[in-house]
């Protein structure tokens, strides 16, 4: 029987800021054949398209530039106070600048002028970023009750639910988002697994199963494989973790980091003799590297750690 969490159903701070064009990626609205829905869809996409054109020159800004963009947008609003697109654009700027109250006020103004569903999504995302989690959940619940196939809203609510320790509900949102997504999003498989694993041993197998689903679909991505290894080790599934690690190592021309990780796992498993062999093997592999690679800070740090581990494991 398949996992109840992974059944597909058919029906932060960064140095760069994305403004509000990323709303477009999630603006996939359900079409149930109702003219009212189709009209809402066209209106929402039109609003966001105008909001995009209202922000110039580029959709990517360094954090230090956002204040200047807010000033410029405020000047535009002074000349056109009935334009909801400008308020929505400024709200997104305030959001990226982490001025939460100002952003919320501008979402209110935009909604009062043109009550579009997508404003609830934008506001819900802002609430999550502000860590106002109950407000985020309520707002996203309302949005998704009308636009249940909106991928970004599902992901945003999944993150909210995870923070609220409602991990099973969050997992269902991640799974639905994955089933609806038309592009490769390995981070969704990773986040889903982290959400489940954060709940303790009970859902560890489901977390690993979800990662394996992603690996099967997207290929043997190291990020997903290592996440599975970490979960298996945390739950004392040492043999499974070592087997997975050995498979990854066999595909890599460089062995030292894999052998070091193998040694760490063997120590946790209480297999000190095998751990010593792995640590020594890692040191031997490093000796085969050209000096230019062997003497970089990361390798020197690894070498020191391996020697320290070997000194602790002397028979």
Buried (B, 14 or more C-beta within 10 A) or exposed (E): EEBEBBEEEEEEEEEEBBBBBBBBEBBBBEEEEEEEBEEBBEBBBEBBBBBBEBBEEEEEBEBEEBEEBBEBBEEBBEEEEEBBBBBBBBBBBBBBBBBBEBBBBBBBBBBEBBEBBBBBBBBBBBBBBBEBBEBBBBBBBBBBEEBBBBBBBBBBBBBBBBBBEBBBBBBBBBBBBBBBBEEEBBEBBBBBBBBBBEBEEEBBBBBBBBBBBBBEEEEEBEEBBBBBBBBBBBBEBBEBBBEBBEEBBEEEEEBBBBBBBBBBBBBBBEBBEBBBBBBBBBBEBBEEBEEEEBEEEEBEEBBEBBEEBBEEBEE
